[in-house]
Each structure stands twice: as structure tokens, then as C-alpha cells.
Amino acid sequence: MTEMPSPVRARFCPSPTGTPHVGLIRTALFNWAFARHHGGSLVFRIEDTDAARDSEESYEALLDALRWLGLDWDEGPEIGGDFGPYRQSLRGDIYADVARRLLEAGELYEAFSTNDEVEARRKAAGQDPKLGYDNFDRELTEQQREEFRAQGRSPVLRLRMPGEDLAWTDLVRGEISFPAGTIPDPVLVRGNGDPLYTLTNPVDDAMMRITHVLRGEDLLPSTPRQIALYQALRRIGVAEFVPEFGHLPYVMGEGNKKLSKRDPSSNLFNYRDRGFIPEGLLNYLALLGWSIADDRDVFGVDELVAAFEITKVSANPARFDVKKAEAINGTHVRALDNADFASRVVPYLTAAGVLPETPGEEQLAALREIAPLVQERVTVLSDATDMLRFLFIDEESFAPEEASATKALGPDSEPVLRSALESLEALDSWETGAIEQALKDALVEGLGLKPRKAFAPVRVAVTGRTVSPPLYESMELLGRDKSLGRLRRALPSNAG
């Protein structure tokens, strides 16, 4: 057997249908990490031969997703390489030539049987029609083929499966074997000449010299057919070797069901829109079938690459847990440099209307100052929008959110707010320490209130929410005039 070339050549070859989903990106991540770990190459190929389902919009979304996450590729769209083109829709002549050579070599044969005829033969033989194609057309004579053509039939091209067991050592699942005779001869080319995935995928892998095929568990049943085709491709000089296979575990959603690409929780861009950062999401996706250590869930991308071994991936299904994903993302958010956090938050603040499309330098300076106070309190970047709205909103538009006001600004809050106002109005210095001391003296010592009850009305009056950045620092940043004005407007006697 011809030895595989070194170094590793892995590939990621999605179909551009719909929006990228987390299961697909997990596959991309594992291929990327595997290639990077071994100092090899990642080939990015677009399998876009289904004109009815493929779209340019989905193609662009795939590029956008990989770029956002930092999953770069060594060969493929927009980069090129020695084995292009890297979109199957541009490789039709290649598939036609390979199919012709396989047919001439006797590896493929013309099959004219209809589904109804196959089913009728199975039933006549007392067999289950669900067994599928019965290899009937393998030994048709040229005269029989001509008779079918005369009837107007167009043959499909089927691969002649070998008469022995097909086995391989799966990099994730170990030894796997399919007994001889259990897999019908598969169709590789339709009657109209269009090649099917069963042909195009292995041909591309062979011609692009892919050494390792890491893909979803759902594709495992097709692997024996692919191995048989690789063997045929080697016999006609198209392939030099059969790649190694590793079948990645399912990603499960709620209720022990495979996470559907139509499930909103599988949509990758929903996580970006909510404010997941690439570091956090990649960390969590890596945990869907793999771990860096039994007692460790949080790690960086460089650590993932250094530690990743495909043989350490579990064969058991992995469950996508949004709460755990958020927790891990929050850890990565808190680890960001303060200035980096502030800059990453800006797009979410502008999208929510908290900041204008082009923030001014004064607004950005205020954001940089308050960012560390918010950073400790968010799990996704969009959490910051409601927390920071109070600082940037114009006073005419400011109003405490209804739920928080109902909770903290009822009739009982008037003594608290009046006492807070009196103590703050007397301050010579509007600084965090002075604000804190004045409020504690007035509300905790003066009114005898517990801190939670004392400061909740002040917090909601000033920031508009029961959950906010630290109160005293927030008031210093907001400034004396705005803080006192909001406290006055919040007095129940001023309501309405």
C-alpha cells in the first residue's frame, strides 16, 4: 500500500445551504485544530453542485463565519492552491473525465433498473424491498443495454462494490467493518450525467491529496462506498492512497435529539449577535466531544492546538448546553484587556442605539473608563448595552425601566431618595469615595436601612436598572448634575 504523504492534509467541505450551524463549525474547528497541531494544511472546499439548494448568500456566510472565528485555511476560495478550483460547481469536467475512465476500466457500469423494478424483484425473491438495489445490471450484455436505450432509458453509473469485507480503523471509533455483500452498488452519476456526492467528494479528496477525513457520524454509513471508490481510483491512477477516517460524535440538542440546523440554538450567527466572542465560542465548541483535561474546561485557542489529538475525541454524542457556553464565554470576556473589551462592545452599543454610528472621543473615553466595571458583570457583550445605556442617553429620553421602577421606586422610596439628595447636594467633591461615604452616612446610618434596601432606589433612579455597574463609580462618571437631576425626577411626589 502506498504510504500517505506527510505532512497532514485535512479538509473542511461544507455545502452552501442555509446559515452555518454550530455542528458544522465544530467539524471545521476539529479539522483546523488537527491540521494546525500536526503542522499540516487545511483545505477549504465548497461542495456546491446542488443548484436547487446552494446559494451565494450561504457561501458568503460560510466565509464570514470562518473569518469571524479566526479559522483560517491554507488552500481554497479566495486563496487558491495547487489543486483548484475549490468549488465543485467549477469542477464538472474533472468529474466527467474520472467517471469516463472508471467506466472504461470496468469499475463503473451502466444500470437501467428503475426503483419499481428493483422492488418487484426483491418481492418476487421473498426479500425485503428496503434492502435496495440488487446489483441486477452488473452483468447486462451489450444487446440488453442497447434494448434499454431503445426504450428511451438513460442509465445511471454505479460503482462495482468489491466482494470482500470493507474495514478501517476509525480514528475516533476504532475498528469498523462492513461484511461483503451488505452494501449495494451505489449510484455515482445520474442518468443525465450529473455526478453525485458519492463520486465528487472522494474524487476531490483523492486529487487534493487529503490524508485525513474528519467528518460527522451521520456520514459513517457512506464510508465503505468511499473506500471502495478510493480503491478503484487507485487502480486507474487518480488516487495514491486511501485516507484515514474519523467520525465525530453527534451534537445533541434538547430531548436527546440531534441538534437540527433549523433549531435557532444551532445558528452560529445568533451567538455572534448576542455577543459571544470567538475565544469563548471556540473554547465551548471544542468541548463538544473533546476535552483538554478532566478537570479543566477553559482554555485558549493556542492551548487547544497544542493539545488536540483526534484519537482523544469521544465517540459518544455531545450535548450543546447554552448555559455552559455562556459561562465559558463570560470567563473569556472577563479575561480581555479592558481596552479590548471596550472596543468589542462598541458595535453592540451602536446597534442598540446607545451610541451613534460614529461615537465621539468623549463618549469613547467615558466607555473606556466604565468598561472595567461592566466587564466583570457580563457573560456576552450584548449584556453591556442595557447596563451602559444610562451613561450615554440624553436626559430627556432617560427613564428607569418599568420592572425596576416598580420594584424600587414605590411610595416608600421617597424618604430614601430625599435623604440621598440632601447628602449628595452638600458634597464639595464629586468623587466615588465621597459619594459612597455620603450615601452610607445618610441611608445606612441616618435612616437605619440595610444596604440592599438603602441603595436600590438610588441605583434605579440613577441607572434605570436594578442591575448596573457599581453605583458610586457610575454616579461619578455620570456627573453631579445628571445624577442629582435623575434623583429629583424619581421622587414619587414628582411622578406624573
C-alpha positions in Angstrom: 0.0 0.0 0.0 1.3 3.4 -0.9 2.2 5.5 2.1 0.3 8.7 2.7 2.3 11.9 2.2 3.5 14.0 5.1 2.5 16.4 6.5 -1.2 16.1 7.3 -3.8 17.5 4.8 -7.2 17.8 6.3 -10.3 19.4 4.7 -13.5 21.2 5.5 -16.0 20.9 2.7 -19.5 22.2 3.5 -22.4 22.7 1.2 -23.5 26.4 1.0 -27.1 25.8 2.1 -28.7 27.8 4.9 -26.9 29.5 7.7 -23.7 28.0 9.3 -24.7 26.0 12.4 -22.7 25.0 15.4 -22.3 21.4 14.5 -20.8 22.3 11.1 -18.4 24.8 12.7 -17.4 22.2 15.4 -16.4 20.0 12.4 -14.4 22.9 10.9 -12.8 23.6 14.3 -11.6 20.0 14.8 -10.2 19.8 11.2 -8.5 23.1 11.7 -7.1 22.2 15.1 -5.9 18.8 13.8 -4.1 20.3 10.8 -2.5 23.0 13.0 -1.5 20.6 15.7 0.4 18.5 13.1 1.9 21.4 11.2 -0.2 20.4 8.2 -2.6 22.1 5.8 -6.4 22.8 6.0 -8.1 22.7 2.6 -11.4 24.6 2.4 -13.6 23.3 -0.4 -17.2 24.3 -1.3 -19.4 21.4 -2.3 -21.9 23.4 -4.4 -23.3 21.0 -7.0 -26.9 21.2 -5.8 -28.1 24.1 -7.8 -31.6 23.9 -6.2 -30.3 24.3 -2.6 -27.0 26.1 -2.8 -26.8 29.8 -2.7 -24.2 32.5 -3.0 -25.6 34.1 0.2 -24.8 30.9 2.1 -21.3 30.7 0.6 -20.6 34.2 1.8 -22.0 33.3 5.2 -19.5 30.4 5.5 -16.6 32.7 4.7 -17.9 35.2 7.2 -18.2 32.6 9.9 -14.7 31.2 9.5 -13.2 34.7 9.3 -15.0 35.8 12.4 -13.8 32.8 14.4 -10.3 33.0 13.0 -10.3 29.6 11.4 -8.0 30.2 8.5 -7.4 27.9 5.6 -4.3 27.2 3.5 -6.0 26.3 0.2 -9.4 27.2 -1.0 -11.7 30.1 -2.0 -10.0 33.5 -2.2 -6.6 31.9 -1.6 -6.2 29.3 -4.3 -3.8 26.5 -4.3 -2.3 23.7 -6.4 -5.4 21.6 -6.6 -8.1 24.1 -7.5 -10.7 25.0 -8.4 -12.0 24.7 -4.8 -15.7 25.0 -5.7 -17.3 21.8 -7.0 -19.5 23.7 -9.4 -16.3 24.6 -11.3 -15.0 21.0 -11.5 -17.6 19.4 -13.8 -15.1 18.5 -16.5 -12.9 16.8 -13.9 -15.7 14.5 -12.6 -16.8 13.7 -16.2 -13.3 12.6 -17.1 -12.8 10.5 -14.0 -16.3 8.8 -14.5 -15.4 8.0 -18.1 -12.1 6.4 -17.0 -13.8 4.4 -14.3 -16.4 3.2 -16.8 -13.8 2.2 -19.3 -11.9 0.3 -16.7 -15.0 -1.6 -15.6 -15.1 0.0 -12.2 -18.4 1.6 -13.0 -21.2 0.1 -15.1 -24.4 1.3 -16.7 -27.6 0.5 -14.7 -31.0 0.9 -16.2 -33.3 -0.6 -13.5 -36.0 1.6 -12.1 -36.8 1.7 -8.4 -40.1 -0.1 -9.2 -38.3 -2.9 -11.0 -35.8 -3.4 -8.1 -38.7 -3.5 -5.6 -40.6 -6.0 -7.7 -37.6 -8.3 -8.0 -36.9 -8.1 -4.3 -40.6 -9.1 -3.5 -40.5 -11.9 -6.1 -37.4 -13.3 -4.3 -39.2 -13.1 -0.9 -36.8 -10.3 0.2 -37.4 -7.0 2.0 -37.7 -4.3 -0.7 -35.9 -1.9 1.7 -32.7 -3.8 1.0 -32.4 -1.5 -2.0 -30.7 -2.1 -5.3 -29.9 -5.8 -6.1 -26.9 -5.3 -8.4 -29.1 -6.7 -11.3 -27.5 -4.7 -14.0 -23.9 -5.7 -13.3 -23.8 -8.4 -16.0 -26.1 -6.9 -18.6 -25.0 -7.8 -22.2 -24.4 -5.1 -24.7 -27.5 -6.2 -26.5 -29.6 -5.8 -23.3 -28.1 -2.3 -22.8 -29.0 -1.3 -26.4 -32.6 -2.6 -25.9 -32.9 -0.4 -22.8 -31.6 2.6 -24.7 -34.0 1.9 -27.5 -36.8 2.2 -24.9 -35.5 5.7 -24.1 -33.9 4.9 -20.8 -30.8 6.8 -19.7 -28.5 4.7 -17.5 -27.1 5.7 -14.1 -23.5 4.8 -13.5 -23.0 2.5 -10.5 -19.8 1.5 -8.7 -19.0 -2.2 -8.6 -18.5 -2.9 -4.9 -15.8 -5.4 -4.0 -16.7 -9.0 -2.9 -14.8 -8.8 0.4 -15.4 -7.1 3.7 -14.7 -3.4 3.9 -12.9 -2.4 7.1 -11.0 0.5 8.5 -9.6 1.7 11.8 -11.6 4.8 12.6 -9.6 7.5 14.4 -12.5 8.1 16.8 -14.4 4.8 16.9 -11.7 2.1 16.4 -12.2 -0.9 14.2 -15.2 -0.8 11.9 -16.2 -3.5 9.4 -19.0 -3.9 6.9 -19.4 -7.5 5.7 -19.2 -8.3 2.0 -22.5 -8.1 0.1 -24.2 -5.8 2.6 -23.8 -2.6 0.6 -25.5 -2.4 -2.8 -23.6 -0.9 -5.7 -24.1 2.9 -5.3 -25.0 5.4 -8.0 -22.2 7.8 -8.7 -23.6 9.5 -11.8 -27.2 10.3 -12.6 -28.9 9.4 -15.9 -28.5 13.0 -17.1 -24.7 12.8 -16.5 -24.7 14.9 -13.2 -22.2 13.5 -10.7 -23.4 12.7 -7.2 -21.7 13.4 -3.8 -20.7 9.7 -3.8 -18.4 10.5 -6.7 -17.4 14.1 -6.3 -16.4 14.0 -2.6 -13.9 11.1 -2.8 -12.6 12.3 -6.2 -11.8 15.7 -4.8 -10.2 14.2 -1.7 -8.1 12.0 -3.8 -7.0 14.7 -6.2 -6.3 17.2 -3.4 -4.3 14.5 -1.6 -6.4 14.7 1.6 -4.7 12.4 4.2 -7.4 12.6 6.9 -11.2 12.8 6.6 -12.7 14.0 9.8 -16.5 14.4 9.5 -19.8 13.8 11.2 -21.0 10.5 12.5 -24.1 10.7 10.2 -21.8 10.1 7.2 -20.3 6.9 8.6 -22.6 4.6 6.5 -21.2 6.1 3.3 -17.6 5.3 4.3 -17.4 1.8 2.9 -18.6 3.1 -0.5 -16.0 5.8 -0.4 -13.2 3.3 0.5 -14.3 1.1 -2.4 -14.2 4.1 -4.7 -10.7 5.1 -3.5 -9.5 1.6 -4.3 -11.0 1.9 -7.8 -9.4 5.4 -8.2 -6.0 4.0 -7.2 -6.4 1.3 -9.8 -6.9 3.9 -12.6 -4.1 6.1 -11.2 -6.2 9.0 -9.8 -5.7 8.3 -6.1 -2.4 7.4 -4.5 -3.7 6.2 -1.1 -6.9 5.8 0.9 -7.1 8.5 3.6 -7.7 7.8 7.3 -11.2 8.4 8.6 -12.5 9.8 11.9 -16.2 10.2 12.5 -17.1 12.9 15.0 -19.9 12.5 17.5 -23.4 14.0 17.1 -24.1 17.3 18.6 -27.4 16.9 20.5 -30.0 19.5 21.4 -32.9 19.3 23.8 -34.6 15.9 24.5 -31.9 13.6 23.2 -32.4 14.7 19.6 -29.6 15.6 17.2 -29.3 19.4 17.0 -31.2 20.4 13.9 -29.8 23.1 11.6 -33.3 24.5 11.7 -33.1 24.9 15.5 -32.5 28.6 16.4 -30.0 27.4 19.0 -27.8 25.9 16.3 -27.5 29.2 14.3 -23.9 30.3 14.7 -24.7 34.0 14.0 -27.2 34.1 16.8 -24.3 33.7 19.1 -22.3 36.4 17.5 -25.3 38.7 17.5 -25.7 38.1 21.3 -22.1 39.0 21.9 -20.3 35.7 22.2 -16.6 36.3 21.4 -14.6 33.9 19.2 -12.3 32.8 22.0 -15.3 31.8 24.2 -17.3 30.1 21.5 -14.4 28.2 20.1 -13.5 27.0 23.6 -17.0 25.7 24.1 -17.3 24.1 20.6 -14.0 22.2 21.3 -15.7 20.6 24.4 -18.4 19.0 22.2 -16.6 15.7 22.0 -13.1 16.6 23.3 -11.5 17.8 26.5 -8.1 19.3 27.3 -8.1 17.7 30.7 -10.7 16.0 33.0 -10.7 18.9 35.5 -10.4 21.9 33.0 -13.0 23.5 30.7 -11.5 26.9 30.0 -8.5 27.2 27.6 -7.3 29.4 24.8 -7.1 28.6 21.1 -3.3 28.2 21.2 -3.7 25.7 24.0 -6.3 23.8 22.0 -4.0 23.5 19.0 -1.1 22.3 21.2 -3.2 19.6 22.9 -5.6 18.5 20.2 -5.4 14.8 19.3 -8.2 13.3 17.1 -7.8 10.0 18.9 -8.9 11.7 22.1 -12.3 12.7 20.7 -15.2 10.8 22.3 -17.4 8.6 20.2 -20.4 9.5 22.5 -22.9 12.2 21.5 -22.1 15.7 22.8 -24.9 17.9 24.2 -25.0 21.6 23.4 -25.6 23.4 26.7 -26.2 27.1 26.1 -25.8 27.9 29.8 -22.4 26.3 29.9 -21.4 28.0 26.6 -22.4 31.4 28.2 -20.4 30.7 31.4 -17.3 29.8 29.4 -17.8 32.8 27.2 -18.1 35.0 30.3 -14.8 33.8 31.6 -13.1 34.7 28.3 -14.8 38.1 28.3 -13.5 38.9 31.7 -10.0 37.9 30.7 -9.9 40.5 27.9 -7.8 43.6 28.2 -10.0 46.5 29.4 -9.4 48.5 26.2 -10.0 45.4 24.0 -13.3 44.8 25.8 -14.4 48.4 25.3 -13.7 48.3 21.6 -15.5 45.0 21.2 -18.6 46.4 22.9 -18.9 49.4 20.6 -20.7 47.6 17.8 -23.3 46.3 20.2 -23.8 49.7 21.7 -24.3 51.3 18.3 -26.6 48.5 17.1 -28.8 49.1 20.2 -28.8 52.9 19.7 -26.8 53.5 22.9 -24.0 55.1 20.9 -24.2 56.8 17.5 -22.7 55.0 14.4 -19.6 57.1 14.8 -19.1 57.7 18.6 -17.3 60.9 19.7 -14.0 60.8 21.5 -15.6 62.0 24.7 -18.1 59.1 24.5 -15.3 56.6 23.8 -13.3 57.9 26.7 -16.3 57.5 29.1 -16.8 54.0 27.7 -13.1 53.1 28.4 -13.4 54.4 31.9 -16.6 52.4 32.8 -15.7 49.3 30.8 -13.8 47.5 33.6 -16.8 48.0 35.9 -19.1 46.4 33.4 -16.8 43.7 32.2 -17.0 41.8 35.4 -20.8 41.6 35.2 -21.4 40.3 31.6 -21.3 36.9 30.0 -22.0 38.1 26.5 -21.1 41.5 25.0 -24.8 42.5 24.4 -25.4 42.4 28.2 -23.4 45.6 28.3 -25.9 47.6 26.3 -28.6 47.9 29.0 -26.0 48.4 31.7 -24.4 51.3 29.8 -27.5 53.0 28.4 -27.8 55.2 31.5 -24.4 56.8 30.8 -24.9 57.9 27.2 -28.7 58.5 26.9 -29.8 62.1 26.7 -31.7 63.3 29.8 -35.0 63.9 28.1 -35.1 60.3 26.9 -33.9 58.7 30.2 -36.5 56.8 32.3 -36.0 53.8 34.6 -37.2 50.5 33.1 -40.6 49.7 34.2 -39.9 46.4 36.1 -37.0 48.0 38.0 -39.1 51.1 38.8 -42.0 49.0 40.1 -39.6 47.1 42.3 -37.6 50.0 43.8 -39.3 53.3 43.2 -42.6 52.9 45.0 -44.1 55.4 47.6 -41.7 54.0 50.3 -38.7 55.2 48.3 -39.4 58.9 48.9 -37.6 59.2 52.2 -34.6 57.3 50.8 -34.3 59.5 47.7 -34.8 62.8 49.6 -32.1 61.8 52.2 -29.8 60.7 49.4 -30.4 64.1 47.6 -29.7 66.2 50.7 -26.5 64.3 51.5 -25.2 64.5 47.8 -26.1 68.1 47.3 -23.9 69.0 50.2 -20.8 67.4 48.7 -17.9 69.6 47.7 -16.2 66.9 45.8 -18.0 64.6 43.3 -15.8 61.6 43.6 -16.5 57.9 44.1 -15.2 57.8 47.7 -17.1 60.9 48.8 -20.4 59.7 47.1 -20.1 56.4 48.8 -19.5 57.9 52.3 -22.3 60.4 51.9 -24.9 57.8 50.9 -23.8 55.3 53.6 -24.0 58.1 56.3 -27.4 59.2 55.1 -29.1 55.9 54.4 -27.5 53.2 56.4 -26.5 55.3 59.5 -29.1 58.0 59.2 -32.2 56.0 58.2 -31.0 52.7 59.7 -31.6 50.8 56.4 -29.9 47.7 55.3 -27.6 48.4 52.3 -29.8 46.5 49.8 -32.9 48.4 50.8 -31.0 51.7 51.1 -29.3 51.8 47.7 -31.8 50.1 45.4 -33.9 53.2 44.9 -30.8 55.3 44.3 -29.4 52.8 41.8 -32.7 52.6 39.8 -33.2 56.3 39.9 -29.7 57.0 38.5 -29.0 54.0 36.2 -32.6 52.9 35.4 -32.0 49.3 36.4 -31.7 47.1 39.5 -28.6 45.5 37.8 -25.9 48.1 36.9 -22.2 48.8 37.1 -21.1 49.8 40.7 -23.3 52.6 41.9 -20.8 55.1 43.3 -18.4 54.9 40.3 -21.4 55.1 37.9 -22.6 58.3 39.6 -19.1 59.9 39.4 -18.9 59.1 35.7 -22.4 60.4 35.1 -21.6 63.6 36.8 -23.2 65.7 39.6 -25.9 67.5 37.6 -27.2 64.4 35.8 -27.2 62.3 38.9 -29.0 64.8 41.1 -31.4 65.6 38.4 -32.4 61.9 38.0 -32.8 61.5 41.7 -35.2 64.5 41.8 -37.2 63.3 38.9 -37.5 59.9 40.6 -39.2 61.2 43.7 -42.7 59.7 43.9 -44.1 63.2 44.6 -42.8 64.3 41.2 -44.3 61.4 39.4 -46.7 62.4 36.6 
